[in-house]
């Protein structure tokens, strides 16, 4: 097998210069879309092939394998597939609706490190690609009365201390638009930017940073509701939205399951026309961790582990390394089925396996790896954006738990024979 860790010019193709794309600007969003799926994983080498490499190429291969492990991305799960299906359908339906009026929105809820943002952004990117292809076929030239730059999707993050001006500023920063001095001017600029760039989907991440006991946060939520009148699909992403207070005063429609939010508050909102007659409707969908209490949940978790295992480039890897014996139960105990924690544990475990020369993952090796979420400076712990991390088990405890066979699909009781 040929080693592809560098090309003939000596350039290492898996290294990229500069910071990662900033998706909160339209340039960064486009850069991220161009780079999606372009990473080339390290080649699969046997121990003999690895030993035959020169010291320099072995070092490059180690670096390439490490890059492969940290760039695995989040694999699709049954839970994320459900979110993706609903979101793609909502974006398409609303984009093809040319009637005036409020567009139904979408709320994506779940705990920290469950992949809400990546799932939503991937679905939005797929929609944008479809929408751009249609525009190239149907509207190949500039659209009169609009800017030439077509931006079907805008992605913004809610400021930690949200105000209507702060949220408007985050939206305007995505478009690279100027910030007027007054709030009314900023709202007008937001409306113009969304219209001029033909934006059909607006993703507002970290929406549960809003604390509705503060008037600024209440006014910011009123602004969010008003944005739904701009013929744009509003996608709100946050931690445990049902218990955050964002849908306080709303009610679930028993026929459709949608949440209907009442009109904004007259008199205290930033908008003098806040007493609108239109209810804002949202579909609320949860992105849950893996469930290990049912046969279906166990099978889904093991399938996910098999997908991760296929992407690993350890020299002593073997079929069933993550899916056989006690490993599935151990990984679930360490991560509670949270995909982001699982990914971090596997990444750090692979790094240790390469550096130590073991080139294999075992419960004993992973027991020495604490799950550290170092790059969380942009997350708000008080909003639940950082999950509780289970403690690592001592190696002695793991040895005591060893069994002679895989018990993943054993009947745990609690169900009748005809259940």
URSUL-V32885 format. One record per residue. N is the residue number from 1. RES is the residue in one small letter. SS is DSSP state (helix for helix, strand for strand, loop for the rest). NEAR is the number of other C-alpha atoms within 12 Angstrom. Layout:
n=(N:N)
res=(RES:RES)
ss=(SS:SS)
near=(NEAR:NEAR)
//
This chain:
n=(1:2:3:4:5:6:7:8:9:10:11:12:13:14:15:16:17:18:19:20:21:22:23:24:25:26:27:28:29:30:31:32:33:34:35:36:37:38:39:40:41:42:43:44:45:46:47:48:49:50:51:52:53:54:55:56:57:58:59:60:61:62:63:64:65:66:67:68:69:70:71:72:73:74:75:76:77:78:79:80:81:82:83:84:85:86:87:88:89:90:91:92:93:94:95:96:97:98:99:100:101:102:103:104:105:106:107:108:109:110:111:112:113:114:115:116:117:118:119:120:121:122:123:124:125:126:127:128:129:130:131:132:133:134:135:136:137:138:139:140:141:142:143:144:145:146:147:148:149:150:151:152:153:154:155:156:157:158:159:160:161:162:163:164:165:166:167:168:169:170:171:172:173:174:175:176:177:178:179:180:181:182:183:184:185:186:187:188:189:190:191:192:193:194:195:196:197:198:199:200:201:202:203:204:205:206:207:208:209:210:211:212:213:214:215:216:217:218:219:220:221:222:223:224:225:226:227:228:229:230:231:232:233:234:235:236:237:238:239:240:241:242:243:244:245:246:247:248:249:250:251:252:253:254:255:256:257:258:259:260:261:262:263:264:265:266:267:268:269:270:271:272:273:274:275:276:277:278:279:280:281:282:283:284:285:286:287:288:289:290:291:292:293:294:295:296:297:298:299:300:301:302:303:304:305:306:307:308:309:310:311:312:313:314:315:316:317:318:319:320:321:322:323:324:325:326:327:328:329:330:331:332:333:334:335:336:337:338:339:340:341:342:343:344:345:346:347:348:349:350:351:352:353:354:355:356:357:358:359:360:361:362:363:364:365:366:367:368:369:370:371:372:373:374:375:376:377:378:379:380:381:382:383:384:385:386:387:388:389:390:391:392:393:394:395:396:397:398:399:400:401:402:403:404:405:406:407:408:409:410:411:412:413:414:415:416:417:418:419)
res=(x:x:x:x:x:x:x:x:x:x:x:x:x:x:x:x:x:x:x:x:x:x:x:x:x:x:x:x:x:x:x:x:x:x:x:x:x:x:x:x:x:x:x:x:x:x:x:x:x:x:x:x:x:x:x:x:x:x:x:x:x:x:x:x:x:x:x:x:x:x:x:x:x:x:x:x:x:x:x:x:x:x:x:x:x:x:x:x:x:x:x:x:x:x:x:x:x:x:x:x:x:x:x:x:x:x:x:x:x:x:x:x:x:x:x:x:x:x:x:x:x:x:x:x:x:x:x:x:x:x:x:x:x:x:x:x:x:x:x:x:x:x:x:x:x:x:x:x:x:x:x:x:x:x:x:x:x:x:x:x:x:x:x:x:x:x:x:x:x:x:x:x:x:x:x:x:x:x:x:x:x:x:x:x:x:x:x:x:x:x:x:x:x:x:x:x:x:x:x:x:x:x:x:x:x:x:x:x:x:x:x:x:x:x:x:x:x:x:x:x:x:x:x:x:x:x:x:x:x:x:x:x:x:x:x:x:x:x:x:x:x:x:x:x:x:x:x:x:x:x:x:x:x:x:x:x:x:x:x:x:x:x:x:x:x:x:x:x:x:x:x:x:x:x:x:x:x:x:x:x:x:x:x:x:x:x:x:x:x:x:x:x:x:x:x:x:x:x:x:x:x:x:x:x:x:x:x:x:x:x:x:x:x:x:x:x:x:x:x:x:x:x:x:x:x:x:x:x:x:x:x:x:x:x:x:x:x:x:x:x:x:x:x:x:x:x:x:x:x:x:x:x:x:x:x:x:x:x:x:x:x:x:x:x:x:x:x:x:x:x:x:x:x:x:x:x:x:x:x:x:x:x:x:x:x:x:x:x:x:x:x:x:x:x:x:x:x:x:x:x:x:x:x:x:x:x:x:x:x:x:x:x:x:x:x:x:x:x:x)
ss=(loop:loop:loop:loop:loop:loop:loop:loop:loop:loop:loop:loop:loop:loop:loop:loop:loop:loop:loop:loop:loop:loop:loop:loop:loop:helix:helix:helix:helix:helix:helix:helix:helix:helix:helix:loop:loop:loop:loop:loop:loop:loop:loop:loop:loop:loop:helix:helix:helix:helix:helix:loop:loop:loop:helix:helix:helix:helix:helix:helix:helix:helix:helix:helix:helix:helix:helix:helix:helix:helix:loop:loop:loop:loop:loop:loop:loop:helix:helix:helix:helix:helix:helix:helix:helix:helix:helix:helix:helix:helix:helix:helix:helix:helix:helix:loop:loop:loop:loop:loop:loop:loop:loop:loop:strand:strand:strand:strand:strand:strand:loop:loop:loop:loop:loop:helix:helix:helix:helix:helix:helix:helix:helix:helix:helix:helix:helix:helix:helix:helix:helix:helix:helix:helix:helix:helix:helix:helix:loop:loop:loop:loop:loop:loop:loop:loop:loop:loop:loop:loop:loop:loop:strand:strand:strand:strand:strand:loop:loop:loop:loop:loop:loop:helix:helix:helix:helix:helix:helix:helix:helix:helix:helix:helix:helix:loop:loop:loop:loop:loop:loop:loop:helix:helix:helix:helix:helix:helix:helix:helix:helix:helix:helix:helix:helix:helix:loop:loop:loop:loop:strand:strand:strand:strand:strand:loop:helix:helix:helix:loop:loop:loop:loop:loop:helix:helix:helix:helix:helix:helix:helix:helix:helix:helix:helix:helix:helix:helix:helix:helix:loop:loop:strand:strand:strand:strand:strand:strand:strand:loop:helix:helix:helix:loop:loop:loop:loop:loop:loop:loop:strand:strand:loop:loop:loop:loop:loop:loop:strand:strand:strand:loop:loop:loop:loop:loop:loop:loop:loop:loop:loop:loop:loop:loop:loop:loop:loop:loop:loop:strand:strand:strand:strand:strand:strand:strand:loop:loop:loop:loop:loop:loop:loop:loop:helix:helix:helix:helix:helix:helix:helix:helix:helix:helix:helix:helix:helix:helix:helix:helix:helix:loop:loop:loop:loop:loop:loop:loop:loop:loop:loop:loop:loop:loop:loop:loop:helix:helix:helix:helix:helix:helix:helix:helix:helix:loop:loop:loop:helix:helix:helix:helix:helix:helix:helix:helix:helix:helix:helix:helix:helix:helix:helix:helix:helix:helix:loop:loop:loop:loop:loop:loop:helix:helix:helix:helix:loop:loop:loop:loop:loop:loop:loop:loop:loop:loop:loop:loop:loop:loop:helix:helix:helix:loop:loop:loop:loop:loop:loop:loop:loop:loop:loop:loop:helix:helix:helix:helix:helix:helix:helix:loop:loop:loop:loop:loop:loop:loop:loop:loop:loop:loop:loop:loop:loop:loop:loop:loop:loop)
near=(14:17:26:25:35:25:14:10:8:13:13:23:23:28:22:14:9:7:11:17:20:20:33:32:26:31:22:23:30:29:19:25:26:17:18:21:14:17:22:24:32:34:29:28:28:20:18:13:18:29:16:16:22:13:12:16:24:26:20:28:35:35:28:33:40:34:31:32:35:29:28:31:28:31:30:31:32:24:32:34:24:23:37:33:23:29:40:32:23:30:38:29:23:29:31:18:18:15:14:14:21:26:36:38:44:42:43:43:40:40:37:36:37:41:40:45:39:30:39:43:38:34:33:40:35:26:32:31:23:20:29:23:16:17:19:15:11:12:15:13:14:17:18:11:12:18:19:17:24:31:36:39:47:44:45:36:38:37:31:25:26:30:30:36:34:29:39:42:35:35:43:34:29:35:40:24:25:22:26:17:14:17:24:19:20:28:34:29:28:39:29:24:38:39:31:26:33:34:40:41:44:47:47:41:42:43:43:43:39:41:29:25:15:16:20:25:32:32:34:39:45:38:40:44:43:41:42:36:30:35:31:44:47:45:48:46:48:44:40:32:36:27:18:25:25:38:33:22:18:20:23:21:16:9:9:13:15:23:29:29:33:27:26:32:26:18:14:19:28:31:28:17:18:26:20:23:17:21:28:36:32:37:35:35:34:31:39:31:34:38:26:29:24:20:20:16:24:28:24:28:39:35:24:33:36:23:24:36:31:24:34:41:38:40:28:24:26:21:20:24:28:36:33:28:24:29:35:37:33:41:45:35:27:34:36:29:40:37:40:37:36:42:37:34:40:45:36:28:37:39:32:28:32:30:18:15:18:21:29:30:40:34:37:28:30:36:30:23:29:26:28:25:25:12:10:14:11:17:26:24:21:18:29:25:34:28:30:20:24:23:21:26:25:20:19:14:14:25:17:13:21:19:15:11:13:20:21:29:24:15:15:14:12:10:11:8:7:5:7)
//
